[in-house]
Amino acid sequence: MELRRRLKIIAILFFCVISGYMAGSFTYLARFPSELRLSEFSTHRLNIGLPLSATFHETAAVYKVNDTPVADGINVRLNRPMTIQTGGYGSAQMIIGAFGLPFRRITLDVLPEVEVVPLGLAIGVRINTDGVMVLGTGSFTGECGEMMRPSFNVLQPGDLILKADEKVIYNKEELSDYVAESEGEITFLIRRNDEEMEIPLTPEVSAADNVRRIGAWVRDSTKGIGTLTFFNPSTGEFGALGHGILDVDTKMLLSVRSGHIMPSTVVSVNRGMRGLPGELEGRVDTAISIGTIEANCEYGIFGELCPATAESFDDHVRLPVARRDQIQEGAATILTNVNGTCVKEYEIKIESINHNTQDATKGIAIRITDPELLEITGGIVQGMSGSPILQNGRLIGAITHVFVQDPTKGYAIFIESMVQASGTSARPCYALPT
């Protein structure tokens, strides 16, 4: 009886371990992309590392798996690294499963290799929000001396006011004017967490100036400087910064109605030091637009360059966009602009690569090693975000963050994430975990 009891306990423990492992496997698989973008005529390495298997179907664009010519229905174990060799343009299907049951279908899109122009040029950035962003609510003294809070528990920080009744609101002046001239309740169309909704709100008269107000602080634009990362000559599109622009108060991504990038001249550098990030100080020519901003997302800002600006990059070198599995630890360089309008190449070191990170903007850990750049900036400073990183004749990433306690170190985004987010028709391969 004692033996049977022990065997039963062992069986239960074994079942719990296997169940937990499989649950973790399925959780990982659920986060795995349903589409992988691969470069044509290339070898890609995939390491899922799970006790599952994969079968391949419709394999016109994939001709070898683990150095074996592929055929429809080929079965490959996923508990060890797998190589996929692609042919020309096309697609294939990879179905992941276990015990004869399919769990996930993944489309393998094989696309031509993307080439872009790496830049590293300092730019001015101005974004006009899509609507007016609410920063917070407050109170004011009403006509009878009482404290009025019309927007309290009605509007929230981060709300975008799009309309007041039927009037489209483009800026805070239009909002103030409409509220001041109103006579009763206003129905606001707002966007909150990507959901649009109508909210009724009744303004009150302020004793200070006898004007109707809603008691909310708002913002309709933002500006700053950053670095232009790349230009895609085949589409006219650019990517910059390597991370999204957040509102300084709400810490939320700004929704873009319109925006421009402008020429900037770096006039001075506040060197970074331990515990105190440095900063580039630039003089922006606000009278000249060199490109329009069409999107602001977690991977940067994107848009189209003006024709004259695009033509000025005709003689610049084009480099292929690297996949994550092509990036190596060790020596690399960055292009950045820390003096006037001069872009120079400086030495850095890739210290680590997190192929499976859920935050692509922190996928590469880097360290500035170039003595000249360290002398000028002390390391990575604000305004260098978007500086392109080059390695082995490829564009591999762009600087995004600095370590506050060690400004010589920071993070970079995988360039494939930026190029894919730019909305180009010829998109790079998706990250292949290794």
C-alpha positions in Angstrom: 0.0 0.0 0.0 2.8 2.3 0.9 4.4 1.8 -2.5 1.2 2.4 -4.3 0.7 5.6 -2.4 4.2 6.8 -3.3 3.7 5.9 -6.9 0.4 7.8 -6.9 2.0 10.9 -5.4 4.8 10.7 -8.0 2.3 10.4 -10.8 0.3 13.4 -9.5 3.5 15.5 -9.2 4.6 14.4 -12.7 1.2 15.3 -14.1 1.3 18.8 -12.3 4.8 19.5 -13.7 3.9 18.4 -17.2 0.6 20.4 -17.1 2.4 23.5 -15.9 5.1 23.1 -18.5 2.5 22.6 -21.3 0.4 25.6 -19.9 3.6 27.8 -20.1 4.2 26.4 -23.6 0.8 27.3 -24.8 1.0 30.8 -23.2 4.3 31.4 -25.1 2.7 30.1 -28.3 -0.3 32.3 -27.9 2.1 35.3 -27.9 4.0 34.1 -30.9 3.1 36.1 -34.1 0.7 34.6 -36.6 2.9 35.9 -39.4 6.7 35.8 -39.9 8.3 37.9 -42.6 11.4 36.3 -44.0 14.0 37.6 -46.5 14.2 35.8 -49.8 17.2 33.5 -50.6 18.3 33.5 -47.0 18.7 31.1 -44.0 16.7 31.9 -40.9 17.2 30.3 -37.5 14.2 29.6 -35.3 14.4 28.3 -31.7 11.0 27.8 -30.1 12.3 25.3 -27.6 9.0 23.6 -26.8 7.9 19.9 -26.9 5.9 20.5 -30.0 6.2 19.8 -33.7 5.6 21.7 -36.9 4.4 20.7 -40.3 4.9 22.8 -43.4 2.4 23.2 -46.2 2.1 25.3 -49.4 5.9 25.4 -49.4 6.7 27.2 -52.7 8.8 29.9 -51.0 10.6 27.6 -48.5 12.8 24.9 -50.0 14.8 23.5 -47.0 14.1 22.9 -43.3 17.1 21.8 -41.2 19.0 21.3 -44.5 16.4 18.8 -45.8 14.5 19.6 -49.0 11.0 20.5 -47.8 7.8 18.8 -48.9 4.2 19.4 -48.0 3.5 17.7 -44.6 7.1 17.5 -43.5 7.2 17.2 -39.6 9.9 18.9 -37.5 10.4 18.8 -33.8 10.5 22.2 -32.1 12.5 21.3 -28.9 15.7 22.2 -30.7 16.8 25.0 -33.1 15.5 24.8 -36.6 16.8 26.5 -39.8 14.5 27.6 -42.6 16.0 28.3 -46.0 13.9 30.5 -48.3 13.6 30.7 -52.0 12.1 33.6 -53.9 9.1 35.7 -53.2 6.0 33.8 -51.9 4.6 32.3 -48.7 4.3 29.0 -46.8 2.3 27.7 -43.9 3.7 26.3 -40.7 1.3 24.6 -38.4 2.4 24.0 -34.8 0.8 21.2 -32.7 1.2 18.2 -30.5 -0.3 14.7 -30.3 -1.7 15.2 -33.8 -3.7 18.3 -32.8 -3.0 21.7 -34.5 -2.5 24.6 -32.0 -1.2 27.5 -34.1 -1.0 28.3 -37.8 1.8 30.6 -38.8 2.2 32.2 -42.3 5.7 32.5 -43.5 5.9 35.5 -45.9 9.1 35.6 -48.0 9.8 39.1 -49.2 12.7 40.9 -51.0 15.4 42.2 -48.8 14.7 45.8 -47.8 17.3 48.5 -48.2 17.1 52.0 -46.6 19.3 55.0 -46.2 20.6 55.3 -42.6 20.8 59.0 -41.6 21.5 60.1 -38.0 20.5 63.7 -38.6 19.2 65.9 -35.8 15.7 67.2 -36.5 13.0 69.3 -34.9 9.7 67.6 -34.3 6.2 69.2 -34.0 3.0 67.2 -33.6 -0.5 68.6 -33.5 -2.8 66.1 -31.7 -5.8 64.5 -33.2 -8.2 66.6 -31.2 -7.4 68.2 -27.9 -5.8 66.1 -25.1 -7.1 66.4 -21.5 -4.2 66.7 -19.1 -6.3 66.9 -15.9 -9.4 68.6 -14.3 -9.6 71.4 -11.8 -11.8 73.9 -10.1 -12.6 77.5 -10.3 -14.8 80.0 -8.4 -18.3 80.3 -9.8 -20.6 83.4 -9.9 -21.9 82.9 -6.4 -18.5 82.2 -4.9 -18.8 78.4 -4.8 -16.1 76.1 -6.2 -17.1 74.7 -9.6 -15.7 71.4 -11.1 -17.7 70.7 -14.3 -15.2 68.1 -15.7 -14.5 66.2 -12.4 -15.3 62.5 -12.8 -16.4 63.2 -16.4 -13.2 63.8 -18.3 -10.0 61.8 -17.6 -6.3 62.5 -18.3 -5.5 61.2 -21.7 -9.0 61.8 -23.2 -9.0 63.3 -26.6 -11.8 65.8 -27.2 -12.7 65.4 -30.9 -16.0 67.3 -31.2 -18.1 69.7 -29.2 -21.7 69.0 -30.3 -21.2 68.9 -34.1 -18.1 71.2 -34.2 -14.8 69.4 -34.9 -12.2 70.6 -32.4 -8.7 71.1 -33.8 -7.0 73.1 -31.0 -7.5 74.4 -27.5 -8.5 77.9 -28.7 -11.4 76.5 -30.7 -12.5 74.5 -27.6 -12.3 77.6 -25.3 -14.2 79.7 -27.8 -17.0 77.1 -28.3 -17.4 76.6 -24.5 -17.4 80.3 -23.8 -20.2 81.0 -26.4 -22.3 78.0 -25.3 -25.6 78.4 -23.5 -26.3 75.0 -22.0 -25.1 71.4 -22.0 -22.5 70.4 -24.5 -22.1 66.9 -25.9 -18.4 66.1 -26.3 -17.2 63.3 -28.6 -14.1 62.0 -27.0 -11.6 59.1 -27.6 -10.6 57.2 -24.5 -8.3 54.2 -24.7 -9.0 53.8 -28.5 -12.8 53.9 -27.9 -15.0 56.8 -29.0 -17.9 57.9 -26.8 -20.2 60.9 -26.3 -20.1 62.6 -22.9 -22.5 65.4 -21.8 -21.0 68.2 -19.8 -22.4 71.6 -18.7 -19.9 74.5 -18.5 -20.2 77.0 -15.6 -19.4 80.7 -15.5 -16.2 81.7 -13.9 -16.3 84.7 -11.5 -12.8 85.7 -12.5 -13.7 86.7 -16.1 -17.5 86.0 -16.4 -16.7 83.3 -19.1 -18.1 79.8 -19.3 -15.5 77.1 -18.6 -15.4 73.3 -18.2 -12.5 73.2 -15.7 -10.0 71.1 -17.6 -6.4 71.6 -18.6 -5.7 70.6 -22.2 -2.9 70.4 -24.8 -3.1 70.4 -28.6 0.6 70.1 -29.7 4.1 69.2 -28.6 7.6 69.9 -30.0 11.2 68.8 -29.4 14.3 67.5 -31.1 15.4 64.0 -32.0 17.2 62.0 -34.6 16.1 61.0 -38.1 16.9 57.3 -38.4 16.3 56.2 -41.9 14.8 57.0 -45.3 13.2 54.4 -47.6 13.9 55.6 -51.2 11.4 53.1 -52.7 8.5 54.6 -50.7 9.6 58.1 -49.7 9.0 57.3 -46.1 11.1 58.1 -43.1 11.4 56.7 -39.5 12.8 58.6 -36.5 13.3 58.5 -32.7 12.9 54.7 -32.3 10.2 55.2 -29.6 6.9 57.0 -29.5 6.3 60.6 -28.3 4.5 60.6 -25.0 2.6 63.4 -23.5 4.8 64.7 -20.7 1.9 64.9 -18.2 -0.3 61.9 -19.0 2.6 59.6 -20.3 0.3 58.5 -23.1 1.2 58.3 -26.8 0.1 61.4 -28.7 -2.4 60.8 -31.4 -1.3 62.7 -34.6 -3.6 64.9 -36.6 -0.7 66.6 -38.3 3.0 67.2 -37.8 6.3 68.1 -39.3 9.9 67.5 -39.0 12.2 70.5 -39.4 15.9 71.2 -39.8 17.8 71.4 -36.6 21.3 72.7 -35.8 23.0 71.3 -32.6 24.4 74.4 -30.9 25.5 72.8 -27.6 25.7 69.6 -25.6 24.9 69.2 -21.9 27.1 66.2 -21.1 25.5 63.3 -19.3 26.8 62.1 -16.0 25.8 59.5 -13.4 22.2 60.1 -12.3 21.7 63.1 -14.6 21.0 62.5 -18.3 22.6 64.9 -20.7 20.9 66.7 -23.6 21.5 68.1 -27.1 20.4 71.7 -27.4 19.3 72.5 -30.9 18.2 75.5 -32.9 15.2 74.5 -35.0 14.2 76.3 -38.2 10.4 76.2 -37.7 9.9 78.0 -41.1 11.0 74.9 -43.1 9.3 71.6 -43.2 11.4 68.7 -44.5 8.8 66.0 -44.0 5.2 65.4 -42.7 4.5 63.2 -39.7 1.7 60.7 -40.3 2.1 58.3 -37.4 3.4 58.2 -33.8 3.6 54.7 -32.3 5.7 52.8 -29.7 8.4 52.3 -32.3 8.9 55.9 -33.4 7.4 58.6 -35.6 6.9 57.9 -39.3 5.9 59.9 -42.4 7.0 61.2 -45.8 10.0 63.4 -46.6 9.5 66.4 -48.8 10.7 65.8 -52.4 13.6 68.2 -52.2 14.8 66.6 -48.9 14.4 63.1 -50.3 16.5 64.1 -53.4 19.3 65.4 -51.1 19.8 61.8 -49.9 20.2 60.3 -53.4 24.0 60.0 -53.0 23.8 58.4 -49.6 24.6 54.8 -49.1 21.7 52.3 -48.9 22.1 49.4 -46.5 20.0 46.3 -46.0 17.7 46.0 -42.9 19.1 43.4 -40.6 17.0 40.7 -39.0 17.3 40.1 -35.3 19.2 36.8 -35.9 21.8 38.7 -38.0 22.8 40.9 -35.1 25.9 39.9 -33.1 27.4 41.0 -29.8 30.6 43.0 -30.2 31.7 46.0 -32.2 29.3 48.2 -34.1 28.9 51.9 -35.0 26.3 54.6 -34.7 25.6 57.6 -36.9 24.7 60.7 -34.9 24.7 64.5 -35.0 26.2 66.2 -31.9 27.7 69.3 -33.5 26.0 71.7 -36.0 24.5 69.6 -38.8 27.5 67.2 -39.1 26.7 63.5 -38.9 29.6 61.3 -37.9 30.2 57.6 -37.3 31.2 56.6 -33.8 32.2 53.3 -32.2 30.0 51.4 -29.8 29.7 47.8 -28.5 26.7 45.6 -28.6 26.7 44.1 -25.1 23.6 41.8 -25.3 20.7 41.0 -27.5 17.3 39.9 -26.3 15.7 38.2 -29.3 12.5 37.3 -27.4 11.8 40.6 -25.7 8.3 41.8 -25.7 9.6 45.4 -25.8 11.5 45.8 -29.1 12.6 49.3 -28.1 14.9 47.6 -25.5 16.0 44.6 -27.5 19.7 45.6 -27.8 21.9 46.7 -24.9 24.7 49.0 -26.1 27.7 50.8 -24.7 29.4 53.9 -26.2 33.1 53.2 -26.6 34.3 56.0 -28.9 36.6 58.4 -27.0 35.6 61.4 -29.1 31.9 60.9 -28.5 32.4 60.2 -24.8 34.4 63.5 -24.6 31.6 65.5 -26.2 28.5 63.9 -24.7 29.6 61.6 -21.8 27.6 58.9 -23.6 24.0 58.8 -24.7 22.1 62.0 -24.2 18.5 63.2 -24.9 18.1 64.1 -28.5 20.2 61.1 -29.7 17.2 58.8 -29.8 16.8 57.4 -33.3 20.6 57.4 -34.0 21.0 54.4 -36.4 23.3 51.5 -35.5 25.4 49.8 -38.2 27.1 46.4 -38.1 28.6 44.2 -40.8 27.2 46.4 -43.6 23.7 46.4 -42.3 21.4 48.7 -40.4 20.5 46.8 -37.3 18.8 49.2 -34.8 18.5 52.7 -33.4 19.3 54.2 -29.9 16.2 54.6 -27.7 17.1 54.8 -24.0 20.0 55.8 -21.7 20.9 54.2 -18.4 20.5 57.0 -15.9 23.1 55.6 -13.6 25.6 55.0 -16.5 25.1 57.3 -19.5 27.7 55.3 -21.5 25.1 52.5 -21.7 21.6 52.3 -23.1 19.1 50.4 -25.1 18.3 50.2 -28.9 15.4 49.1 -30.9 15.6 46.4 -33.6 15.5 48.2 -36.9 13.1 45.6 -38.4 10.5 46.7 -35.9 10.8 50.3 -37.0 10.7 49.5 -40.7 7.7 47.3 -40.3 5.9 49.9 -38.3 6.6 52.5 -41.0 3.9 50.9 -43.1 6.0 50.2 -46.1 4.7 47.8 -48.7 8.0 45.9 -48.7 8.3 45.1 -45.1 11.2 43.3 -43.4 11.1 39.9 -41.8 9.5 39.6 -38.4 11.7 38.7 -35.5 12.8 35.0 -35.4 13.5 34.1 -31.8 16.9 32.3 -31.5 
